[in-house]
Structure formats: structure tokens, C-alpha cells
Amino acid sequence: MVSRAGDVVRRRHEPLRRYATDPRVDAYIHALPGWQQAVCHEVRDLVHAADREVTETIKRTRVPYFVLQGNICALLAAKDHVNVFLYDGAIVPDPDGIITAGHDNQTARTVAVRQGEVINAPALKAMFKHIIANNRAGGWRKLKREG
């Protein structure tokens, strides 16, 4: 992990992180069961790997969000899965079929990951990159109006 001061820090049982983390997001993840922590860490790593300028924050009181010129995704742990909410206005392609819910949603779709499931990392990272590109182009709402 890279602290806000830029120091490289490694917590017990965590890989070395090369991006700035928000301690509130750390606290959210560390309060979860081990398998959910692993899912959240992997998603966190993927979204930061999609673009070095991604930042993380807490919105809606306690939900981790990853942003870059707009929302990219949010994490929400449920009893038996972790939801990755993709803020894409349903315009980002899903050729690998990783979207599990919200197919007709106008603002966000969901990738739910259950215990023991493997995240399709290349597909999810590609979706993050597409969402970021859309954000930089003015956001999915603007793109939908123009499309």
C-alpha cells in the first residue's frame, strides 16, 4: 500500500500496493470475512491498474467508490457475495458475460462474486478501462445523448 505520504507500506497478509489508498476503504475491507477481503482487494487492484489516476473514497456514509472524472465502480459486501457496481449506463460492452444483474439498469450494472468464484480479471479490467474512457469523454450520460 502507498500511504497518503507516499510511503510504501505492507500490511500483514496483503500484497504490496503501489497506489494511494483511503484508510476508510481499508477499514471497510478489513471488517469483512477473509474471502470477501480477498475479492475486494483483487477488485481494488484491478481498478487501480486500469488507470494510475484512479482514486478511492467513501460515499453514502460507508460504501467504497473508485472514481476518475466520475464514478467507475463501488463495492458492497452482502452476506454471501460481493457486489461490484459498474457505473457505465449500460453502454460498456460485456463480451465475456461477467455482468450478473442490472442488465436493463440505466445507471449501473453489477458483477456479483461469491465465495470460491474466480474473477475474470482481464474482462473486469477492460470494463474499468472503458468506463474511465467514457468518463474522460464527458460521462456515459453525455455519450448516450450523443449516440
KEKE-3310 file (N, C-alpha, C; in steps of 0.2 Angstrom, whole numbers, plus 5000, padded with zeros to 4 digits):
npx = (5004:5002:5005:4996:5006:5015:5023:5029:5020:5017:5004:5000:4997:4994:4996:5010:5006:5005:4998:4989:4979:4963:4961:4948:4942:4951:4947:4934:4936:4944:4935:4928:4924:4937:4937:4929:4937:4948:4942:4938:4950:4956:4948:4950:4964:4963:4955:4963:4974:4969:4970:4982:4977:4966:4956:4951:4937:4925:4908:4890:4890:4897:4901:4913:4920:4927:4934:4936:4936:4922:4911:4918:4917:4909:4910:4901:4898:4889:4879:4882:4890:4900:4896:4900:4898:4896:4898:4891:4881:4875:4882:4894:4903:4900:4907:4912:4902:4901:4893:4881:4869:4857:4855:4846:4847:4848:4859:4869:4877:4879:4892:4892:4901:4904:4909:4923:4922:4930:4937:4935:4947:4954:4943:4935:4944:4946:4933:4933:4943:4936:4925:4932:4937:4925:4921:4931:4928:4917:4907:4895:4881:4882:4887:4877:4867:4873:4874)
npy = (4994:5011:5025:5040:5049:5044:5034:5017:5004:4988:4978:4965:4950:4956:4960:4970:4987:4999:5011:5025:5024:5025:5026:5024:5016:5005:5001:4997:4986:4978:4974:4964:4946:4935:4929:4938:4950:4946:4946:4960:4966:4961:4967:4980:4982:4979:4990:5001:4997:4999:5012:5024:5036:5034:5036:5033:5033:5036:5035:5038:5036:5024:5016:5010:5019:5020:5032:5042:5056:5055:5042:5025:5012:5004:4995:4983:4973:4959:4946:4933:4936:4948:4963:4971:4986:4993:5009:5013:5016:5006:5005:5000:4987:4969:4957:4945:4941:4944:4952:4951:4956:4969:4972:4979:4991:5009:5016:5009:4993:4976:4966:4951:4943:4927:4917:4907:4909:4913:4929:4936:4943:4950:4953:4961:4972:4977:4982:4992:5001:5005:5011:5022:5028:5033:5041:5051:5056:5064:5057:5044:5048:5059:5053:5044:5053:5059:5048)
npz = (5000:4997:5007:5010:5012:5003:5006:5005:5011:5019:5024:5035:5027:5015:4998:4991:4988:4976:4975:4980:4995:5003:5020:5025:5016:5017:5031:5029:5021:5029:5039:5034:5031:5028:5014:5007:5009:5001:4988:4987:4988:4976:4966:4969:4966:4953:4947:4951:4943:4930:4928:4932:4938:4946:4960:4977:4988:5001:4999:5002:5016:5020:5009:4998:4984:4968:4958:4944:4936:4937:4943:4944:4949:4963:4979:4987:5001:5003:5012:5006:4995:4985:4979:4964:4958:4943:4935:4922:4914:4906:4894:4891:4883:4886:4883:4888:4897:4911:4918:4931:4936:4933:4920:4912:4919:4920:4925:4932:4932:4939:4945:4953:4965:4972:4986:4983:4969:4954:4949:4933:4928:4917:4909:4918:4921:4908:4907:4917:4911:4900:4905:4912:4901:4895:4905:4904:4892:4895:4901:4904:4902:4894:4883:4879:4875:4864:4856)
capx = (5000:5006:5001:4995:5013:5019:5027:5026:5018:5014:5000:5000:4993:4992:5001:5012:5001:5008:4994:4986:4973:4960:4960:4941:4941:4955:4943:4928:4938:4947:4930:4924:4927:4943:4936:4927:4943:4952:4938:4938:4957:4958:4944:4953:4970:4961:4953:4969:4978:4966:4972:4985:4974:4960:4956:4946:4934:4919:4902:4884:4892:4902:4902:4919:4919:4933:4932:4941:4931:4916:4911:4919:4913:4908:4910:4896:4898:4882:4880:4885:4893:4902:4894:4904:4893:4899:4894:4893:4875:4874:4884:4901:4901:4901:4908:4913:4896:4903:4888:4876:4862:4856:4856:4842:4848:4850:4865:4874:4876:4883:4896:4892:4906:4903:4914:4925:4922:4936:4935:4938:4951:4955:4937:4933:4949:4944:4927:4935:4946:4931:4921:4936:4937:4919:4921:4935:4924:4911:4902:4890:4875:4883:4888:4871:4863:4876:4874)
capy = (5000:5018:5029:5047:5052:5041:5028:5010:5000:4982:4975:4958:4946:4960:4962:4977:4991:5004:5017:5028:5021:5028:5022:5022:5010:5000:4999:4994:4979:4974:4972:4959:4940:4934:4928:4945:4954:4944:4949:4967:4968:4960:4972:4987:4981:4979:4996:5005:4995:5001:5019:5026:5042:5032:5037:5029:5037:5033:5039:5036:5035:5019:5012:5012:5020:5021:5037:5046:5061:5052:5035:5019:5007:5004:4989:4982:4966:4956:4940:4928:4938:4955:4966:4977:4991:4997:5015:5013:5017:5000:5006:4996:4980:4964:4951:4939:4939:4944:4956:4946:4959:4976:4972:4985:4997:5015:5019:5004:4986:4973:4959:4948:4937:4923:4913:4902:4910:4917:4935:4936:4949:4953:4956:4967:4977:4980:4986:4998:5005:5008:5016:5028:5032:5036:5047:5056:5059:5068:5053:5040:5052:5063:5049:5042:5058:5060:5042)
capz = (5000:4997:5011:5008:5012:4998:5009:5003:5017:5018:5030:5036:5023:5010:4994:4991:4984:4973:4974:4986:4997:5008:5026:5026:5012:5021:5036:5026:5018:5034:5043:5031:5031:5024:5007:5004:5009:4995:4982:4987:4987:4969:4963:4971:4962:4945:4946:4951:4937:4924:4926:4938:4941:4949:4967:4980:4993:5004:4998:5005:5023:5021:5003:4994:4977:4964:4954:4940:4932:4938:4946:4940:4952:4970:4982:4993:5003:5006:5016:5003:4989:4985:4973:4961:4954:4937:4934:4915:4910:4902:4887:4891:4881:4891:4878:4892:4901:4918:4922:4934:4937:4931:4913:4910:4923:4916:4928:4934:4932:4944:4944:4960:4966:4978:4989:4979:4962:4951:4945:4926:4929:4911:4907:4923:4920:4902:4908:4920:4906:4895:4909:4913:4894:4894:4910:4901:4886:4897:4905:4900:4901:4888:4877:4877:4872:4858:4852)
cpx = (5004:5002:5000:5001:5017:5024:5024:5026:5015:5011:5001:4995:4990:4997:5004:5008:5006:5003:4991:4980:4970:4959:4953:4939:4945:4950:4937:4930:4940:4941:4926:4928:4932:4942:4933:4932:4947:4948:4939:4945:4959:4954:4948:4960:4968:4959:4959:4974:4976:4968:4976:4982:4968:4961:4950:4943:4928:4913:4896:4886:4897:4904:4909:4918:4926:4931:4938:4937:4924:4917:4913:4916:4913:4908:4905:4896:4891:4884:4884:4889:4896:4900:4899:4900:4897:4895:4895:4887:4873:4876:4891:4899:4903:4902:4909:4907:4897:4897:4883:4869:4863:4856:4852:4842:4851:4857:4870:4872:4880:4886:4896:4897:4905:4909:4916:4925:4928:4934:4938:4941:4952:4949:4935:4938:4948:4938:4929:4938:4941:4927:4925:4937:4931:4919:4925:4932:4918:4906:4897:4884:4876:4884:4882:4867:4866:4875:4868)
cpy = (5006:5022:5036:5051:5049:5036:5022:5006:4993:4980:4968:4955:4950:4960:4969:4981:4997:5010:5019:5025:5025:5024:5020:5016:5004:4997:4995:4987:4975:4971:4966:4952:4939:4933:4934:4950:4953:4947:4956:4969:4967:4965:4979:4987:4982:4986:5001:5003:4998:5008:5021:5032:5040:5033:5034:5034:5033:5038:5035:5033:5030:5015:5014:5013:5022:5026:5040:5050:5058:5045:5030:5013:5008:4996:4988:4975:4964:4950:4935:4930:4946:4957:4972:4980:4994:5003:5016:5015:5012:5001:5002:4989:4975:4957:4945:4937:4939:4948:4951:4950:4967:4977:4978:4991:5003:5018:5014:4997:4982:4966:4957:4943:4934:4919:4908:4903:4914:4923:4934:4943:4953:4957:4962:4973:4981:4984:4992:5003:5008:5013:5023:5032:5036:5042:5053:5060:5063:5063:5049:5043:5056:5059:5046:5047:5059:5054:5040)
cpz = (5000:5001:5008:5008:5007:5000:5007:5010:5015:5025:5030:5031:5017:5005:4994:4986:4982:4971:4980:4988:5002:5014:5028:5022:5015:5027:5034:5024:5024:5039:5040:5032:5026:5016:5004:5004:5003:4989:4982:4985:4979:4965:4963:4966:4955:4943:4946:4945:4931:4923:4933:4942:4945:4957:4970:4986:4996:5002:5001:5012:5023:5015:4999:4987:4974:4959:4950:4935:4932:4941:4941:4943:4960:4972:4987:4995:5005:5010:5013:4996:4990:4978:4970:4956:4949:4935:4926:4911:4905:4895:4886:4889:4886:4887:4882:4897:4908:4922:4925:4935:4934:4924:4910:4914:4919:4919:4929:4933:4937:4942:4952:4960:4972:4980:4984:4971:4960:4947:4938:4926:4922:4909:4911:4922:4913:4903:4912:4915:4902:4899:4910:4906:4893:4899:4907:4895:4888:4901:4901:4898:4894:4882:4874:4873:4865:4853:4849)
residu = (MET:VAL:SER:ARG:ALA:GLY:ASP:VAL:VAL:ARG:ARG:ARG:HIS:GLU:PRO:LEU:ARG:ARG:TYR:ALA:THR:ASP:PRO:ARG:VAL:ASP:ALA:TYR:ILE:HIS:ALA:LEU:PRO:GLY:TRP:GLN:GLN:ALA:VAL:CYS:HIS:GLU:VAL:ARG:ASP:LEU:VAL:HIS:ALA:ALA:ASP:ARG:GLU:VAL:THR:GLU:THR:ILE:LYS:ARG:THR:ARG:VAL:PRO:TYR:PHE:VAL:LEU:GLN:GLY:ASN:ILE:CYS:ALA:LEU:LEU:ALA:ALA:LYS:ASP:HIS:VAL:ASN:VAL:PHE:LEU:TYR:ASP:GLY:ALA:ILE:VAL:PRO:ASP:PRO:ASP:GLY:ILE:ILE:THR:ALA:GLY:HIS:ASP:ASN:GLN:THR:ALA:ARG:THR:VAL:ALA:VAL:ARG:GLN:GLY:GLU:VAL:ILE:ASN:ALA:PRO:ALA:LEU:LYS:ALA:MET:PHE:LYS:HIS:ILE:ILE:ALA:ASN:ASN:ARG:ALA:GLY:GLY:TRP:ARG:LYS:LEU:LYS:ARG:GLU:GLY)
# end
